[in-house]
């Protein structure tokens, strides 16, 4: 398997960086474990607390980063803010922890070893996607690098008031605060931290599903099955990193942390436990929103879906089945409508085309989920419906937008589907079958899923989204040495529509040229990759704009090389590499 070779290669090259990231995350996880044991020790058992701390570690780092900016602004502690904040939090937790009769509870060493082993295996599968990546993927990677770099260099400035334009007003700032903090405390390059942090977070994404299904059903087998599908059943959310959706993936993990807390609150009777969970839930929701603004929409959809499902479940049996029929019909109808929209129908590619067999398996298990876990099954179906409605529901703004965009819904639909799969398998195991038949069927389902994943899952990064490649690096070095500082370079762009409005998108960088300003300091301008370089009026327009050079990158989406070569009197080839070319405008009057 090529992906194993790629993962081993990345592990050999980035092993020390991964270890530093793991160490930093472990500090946050340890503090989160202490906080949860102190506040929710009567609600969560130690094993559940451990899993929840695995997915909750970013909260301490992001909160500390935010506090650090305020501390630096008012008290001027300098770059030691992280040490100060973590030392203070650690002392407070340890002081309270020591008062507990059993700080770690009856936590199982075998359970910890199993969780750590599953995490390492999950992380190993994610490393393959870093092979061949010199910088974060897609055009979004440029913005993530730029913002994180600014934050790292300006710890004494509060980003929304005093920092540079790329940071001011940016609404997914939480991920970049985390990246800047990790780059500072681990002394690694920002690019390396973004890449490793993306793989690290993605490796943890399946764990909340395991905890949810295990707590809801009591079945370890069903929880493992749900974890398997949440991580590798479909190519989402992993493929989202090919689009540079690092904040969205971290926001998805944060939203699951909040929803796990909310699910834990169901059935609580003591006032203290409810108040504690309310405070933790509100604080975590604020941090999740800071990471990615659409995380709060997912949280609201899930909570409203649960409340509606609980209301429906209390109705007479006949009305419950009518409601279920209407719900399923609604999902089918809205799916059929979305399939008629060329831009939006891509949302179903991972589920109804590439991963159709896994989705069909979930559908086959749905009946057992309804029979034995009706409340949670209805909740998951309502979440699916809510996500699809949010994809179509417009919000007031200057440009057309919907509550959720297509990529976010596309990368989130796996969540209710994976939970439904776990509920369905747990329900199947509750049927009145002999023990050996239950074990045989469960094993067959697990094997079928593993075989499907092994045969079709894309572990490596998608070539479509690797904009900056080795030839680009060589070309950038040449540009840095040979082009004048005031050179003005034209780079290729393309549109990306994520809303159901044709021709509404702005131009985005289509090849490695999008990194030119950051790595070389040269000015760039965008033109659509279909730009006609043979047209005299368009050529003179380039001259009027002061364009001095044209960059042709290494990707499939780039300027028409043959058109540039057909006009040597206008465009002189200055640099030719196997994947990259640079032309100089020579025919301007």
N, C-alpha and C positions, 0 to 999 in steps of 0.2 A: 504494500500500500504506500503510494508516494507521500501521503500526508504524514505518515509516521516518520519518514525520513526528514521531511520538512520540519516537523516538530522537534526532532532530535537536534537538527541543525540550529534552530532558533534557541533551543535550550542551551546548547554549547556556547552560543554567542552572547546570549542575554541572561545567562544563569545568575550572575552576580546582581544584575539589576532586578531580576525577579525576586531574589532573596531579600533585597532591600525593600521592595514593595510589600512583600509578605510580612516583613518585620514591622513596617509602619502600620499596615492594616491590622496586624495582631495586637498592636498597642490599642488602637481604636476598638477592636473587638473585645479585648480584655476589660476596658473601661465600660463598654456597653453591657458586658456580662455582669459586671459588678453593679451597675445601675439597675438592671432588670432584676437581679437577685434581691437587691435591697428593696425595690419598690413592688415587684410582682412575684415575690417568692412563694406567696400563698396561692397564686393563680397558675403559674407555669412551673412544671417540674424542671429539674436541672438540665435534662437532655433537651427539652424544648427551648429553654433559655439559651443553651449553647448554640442551637441552630439559629435562633433569632438574633443572637449577637454576631453570627457569621455574616448576616445580611445587613446588620445595623451599624457596622463599624464606620461607614462614611459619615454618619451623622455627627460623630464626635469631631472628626477632622474638619468638616465644613463649619460647624458651629464655632470651633476654635479659630478657624481662619477669619470668620466674620468678627468674632470678639477681638482677634489680633489686630485687625484694621482699626477698630475703635480704640484699643489700648494704645496702639502706636500713634494714633492721631492726637489723643488727649494726654497721654502719660509719657510718650516718646521712649518706650522701652527698646526700640530698635529691632533688629532682626531676631532677637531672642524671644519674640512673642510666643512662638510655638512651645518652647521649653517652659516658659512661665505658665501658660494656660494649662498645659498638660500636667505639669507638676502640681498646680493648684487643684485641678480636678482629681488627680490621683490621690493626693493627700486626703481630700474630703471623702472620697469613696473608701479608701483603706480604713480611715477612722471609723466610718459607719459599718463597714464590712466586719471589722473585728468584733463588733457587738453582737453579731449573729452567732447562734450556737453552732451552726454548720454552714459556713460561707459557700462551700461548693455543693452542699446537699449530697444526695446519693447519685451523683453523676457517674455514669459507667465509662471506665477507661476504654472498654471495647467499643462503645458507641462513639466516643471521640475519635478513636483510631479509624472506625468505619467512615465517619464523616470526613475526616482528613484525607483518607484514601480516595473517596469518591471525588472530593474537591480536586485533589492532585490529578486524578484521571481526567476530570472535566477540563482542568487548566491545560493539561497536555494536549487534548484534542483542539483547544483554541489556539495553541501556539503555531499550528500550521498556517493559520491565516496571516501570520506576521512575516512568513517567508517571502522575500522579495520586496517587502515594503520598506522603503527608505524614509518615507514621511507618512503621516496619516492619510488615509484614502480620501479621494473625491475632493471637490472644491471646498466643502465644509471644513476639511482638515486645515486649510490655510487660516480660517478664522479662529479655530480652536487653538492653533499654535500661537497666533498673534495675540489673542486675549490672554492666554496663560502666560506668555512671555512678558506682557505688559504688567500683569499682576505680580509676577515674580520680581520684576525690576522696580516696582513701586509699592513696596509694602507699607510705606509711610502715608499712602494716599488712599482715601476711601473711593472705591471705583465709580460710584454713581455721581460723585460730585467733583472730583479733582483729576480723574485719570484721562487718558487719551480717548479719541473718538471710537475706536473699536470696542472699548469696554463700556463706555458711558451709555446707559440705557439698555444694555444687552440683557435679555430676560431669561437666559439659561446660565446664569453666572456661577451657579453652585458647582458644576463640574470643573470649571476653570479655577475656582478657588481651591478645590481639592487637588487639581493637577499642580498648581503653583505651590501649594503646601508640600506635596510629596517631592516635587523637584527641589525645594529648598532643604528639607530635612534629609533627603537621600543624596543630595549633591549630584543629581543626574540631569542630563539634557532634557528639556521640555518635550521634545519630539519622542524620545525614548519613553518618558513617563506616560505620555498619551497612549502610545501603542501598547505598552505593557498593562497599563491601567484598564484599557478597553478589554483586553483578553482576560484580565483578572476579574473584572466585574461580570463579564459574560459567563465565566465559569461558575459564578455564584447564583445566577438567575434561576436555575431550576430548584434551588433549595427551599424557597418559600412554598412552592407547590407541594413538595414532599411533606413539609410541616403541616400545611393545611389539610391535605388528604389524610395523613396519619392521625391527626387530631379529630377529624370529622368521622372517620370510619373505623379507626382502631386497627386497620390492616396494614402491616408493613409491606406486604407484597404489592398491594394496590398503590401505596405511596411510592414505592420504587418504580412502578410502572409509570405513574404520573410524572415522576422526576425524569425518567428516561425520555418521555415524549416532550416535556417542557424544555429539555436541553437539546434534543436532536431529532424529535419527531418530524419537525418541519424546518425549513431553512431560515425561519424567523424565530427569535429576534437576531440570530447571529449575522444574517446577511445585512442587517442594518448598519453594521460597522463598515461594510463596503461603501456605504453612503456617507460615512463620516458622522453617523448619528450617535456619537459617544454620550452627549448629555441625555439623549432619549433613553438609551440603554440603562444608564445609571438612574435616571428618573423612574424607569420601570421597576428597577430593584427597590428604590425608595418607596414607591407606591405600594408594592407588595408588603414591605415592612409595615406600613401604616395599616393596610387592610388586614394583616395578620393580627395586629394589636386590636383592631375593631372586632374581628372574629372572636378573639379571646374574651372580649367584653361581654359577649352574648351569654346570658344566664347568670352573670355575677349578681350577688345579692348585697354584699357589704358596701357601705357608702365609701369607705376608704379605697377599696379596690376600684370602684367606678371612677372616683375622683382622680386617682393616680393614672388610670388608663386615659381619662379625658385629657389630662395635662400632657401626657406623653404623646397621645394621638394628635392633639392640636400642634404641639411643637414639631413633631415629625412631619406633619402635613405642610407646615410652613417651610421646613427645610426641603422637602420633596418638591414643593413649588419653586423654590429657589434653584433647584437642580434643573427642573424642566417644567415650564408653566402648565403643560398639558397633563402632567401627572395628577394635578388636582381634579381635572375633569374625569380621569379614570377612577379616582377614588370616589368621587361623587356618584358616578354611574354605578359602581359596585355597591355602595351603601344604599342608594335608592332602590336598586334591583333587589337587594336582600329584604328591605322593608316591604316592597311590593309583593315579593314572593311569600313573606310571612303572612301578609294580609290575605292573599289568595288561598294559602294553605288552610286558613281558619274557616273558609267557606264550606258549604255542603259538598260532599264528594262529587256530585254531578257537575257542580260549578267549577270545581278544580279541574276536572277533565276537559270541560269546555274551554276554560282559560288556557290550559296547555295546548289544546288544538289551535286556538286563536294565535297563541304565541309562536308555535312552530310554523303556522301558515304565514304569519307576519314576517318571520325570518326568511322563509322561502320566497315570498313576494318581493321583499326589498332586495334580496340577493339577485332575483331575476331582473329587477330594474337596474341595479348597479352593473350587471353584466352587459347591459345595452349602452353603457357609457364608456367610451374608449379609454379615457384617462383613469376613471375610477375602477374599472374592472380588474386592473392590475392588483388590486387589494386581495383578490382571491387566488392569485397565481401560486402561492406556496401551499394552499389548502385544497383547491379544487382541480389543480393541474399537476404541478410537480409532486405534491404530497397527497394526492387523492386517495391512495390506499390507506394511509394512516388515518385520514379523515373518515374514510369509510369504516374503519375499525372502531373509531369513536362512535359513529352512528349506530353500529351494531350493538355496542354496549349501552347505548342510551336508555333502552327499555329497562335494563336492570338498575340503572341509576335512578330512574323515575320510581320504580317499585320500592326501593329501599332507602333512598335519600332524596325524597321529593323536594323538600325545601331548598336544598343546595343545588339540585338539578335545575329547578325553576330559576333560581338566582343566576346560575351560569347562562341559561338561555336568555334571560333578560339582559345580562351584560352584553352578550353577542348582539342582541337587537339594539341595545343602547349605543354600542360602538358604531353600528352601521347607520343608525339615525344621526348620530353626531357627525358622521362623514358627510351627510347631506344637509344638515341644518345650518343655514347661513347666520353669520353674526354681523351686526352693524359695523362697518369700517369703510375707509376710503376705497380700498380695493376689495374685491370679492374674496371672502374667506369663510370657512366653515368651522364649527366648534373643534373638530379634529381633522387634521389633514390625512391624505391617503397613506403616506408612509407610516405615520404613527398607528393608525388602525391596522395596517398590514402587519406591523411588528408586534401587535398586542393581542390579536385574535387567538394566538396559540394558547394564551393563559386560560380562558374559560374552557377551551377544547381539552387541554391537558388535564384540568381538574375533572371535567366530565368523564374522561377516560379512566381516571383513578376511581371515581365514584362508581362507574359502571363495572369495573373489575371487582371492586369490593362487594357490590350488589350481587354479581354473579357468584361469588364465593359464599354468599349467604343463602343461595338457593339450596333446596333439599336434594342435593346430589351426594352420592357416596364420596368419602374423602379422597379416594384415589382419582375419581373422575374430576373433582374440583382441582386437584393438583395438576392433573394432566392438561386440562383446558387452560388453566392459568399459565402453565409452562409453555403451552403452544402459543398463547397470545404474546407472551414476552419474547419468545423466539422469533415469531413473525415480525414483531416490531424491530428487533435487533437486526434481523436479516435485511429488512427494508432499509433501515438506517445505513447499514454497512454497504449496501449496493448503490444507494443514491444520494447519501448526504454529502453536501459540498464542504469539506473541511477546510480547503484552501481558499485564499482570497480570490474574489472574482476579477478576472483580467479587465473587465469593463471599467473598473473604478480605480485602477492603479494609474494615476495621472503622471506621477513623477518617477522616472525610471533611471537606470544607470547612465544611459546616453544623455539624459537631461542634466545629470550631475556634471558630466564632462563638459557639456555645452555651457553650463552656468559658470564653471571655472574659467573657460575661455572668454566668456563675456566679461567676467569680472576683470580679467587681465587686459583685454584688447579694446573694449568699447569705451567710448568717452562717458563720463559720469552723467552727462545730460542727454544720453541716447534715449530715444522714445521708441519703444518696441510694440508692435501690434501682435496680439495673441488671439487665439481662437476661442470662441465662446459658443454656448448652446443654451437653449431654453429648457427648463424643467417645470412642467405643470404638475402640481400636486392637488389642485382644485379643479372642479368640473367647469372650467372656463377656458375655451381655446384661446391661444395666443395671449395669455395674461401674464406669463412669467417673464422675469427679467433675464438678461444674459448672464450666464455663469461660466467660469473657466472650464474649458473642455480638455486641455492637455496640461503638461507640466509647466507651461509658461505662466500659469497662475501663481507659481511660487517665485517668479522673477523679482518682484519688488522686495520681498523679504530676504532673499538670499544674495541678491546682487545690488540692490538699491536703485535699479534702473526703473524709469517710469514706463508704465504699460497702458495700453488701451485695448478694449475688447471690440471685436467684430464677429458677427456670426460666421461659423465655419463654412457656410455656403457662399461667402463673399466672392464675387466675380472679379478675379485679378486681371482678367483680359479686357475688362471694360475701361476705355479711356476716361469717361467721366468719373468713375469710381477711383481710378488711379490718381487723377488730379485732386480728388477730394482727400486722399491720403496725404498728398503733398501739402495741401492747405492746412491739414491738422498737425503738421510737423512730424509725421511718422518717419523715422530714420531706418528702422529695421523691421523685419517680419520673422516671427519665430514659428517654426513648425515642429511640434512635439512628437512624442513616441507613441501616442495612442491612436486607435482607429478613428476616433473623432478628432479631426484636425483640419487645417487648411488644405486645399487641393494643391498638392505638390506639383502636379503636372502643369497646372495653370501658371504657376510661378516660373517654372522652367521654360514655358513656351514664350515668355517675354523677357529674354536676357537684356534687351535694351532698357527695360524698366527696373528689373530686379537682378542684382548680382549675387551669386551664391558665395558667401563668405566662409561658411562652416558647413561641412557635410559629414554626418555620422550615419551609421546604419539605421538609426531610428530618429534622428533629430537633424534639422537643417535650419540655418539662419541666413536670411537674405537681406541685402542692403538696397534701399531705394536709390537708384542712380539716374533715373530719367526725369526727375523733377525740374521744371523750368527755373 
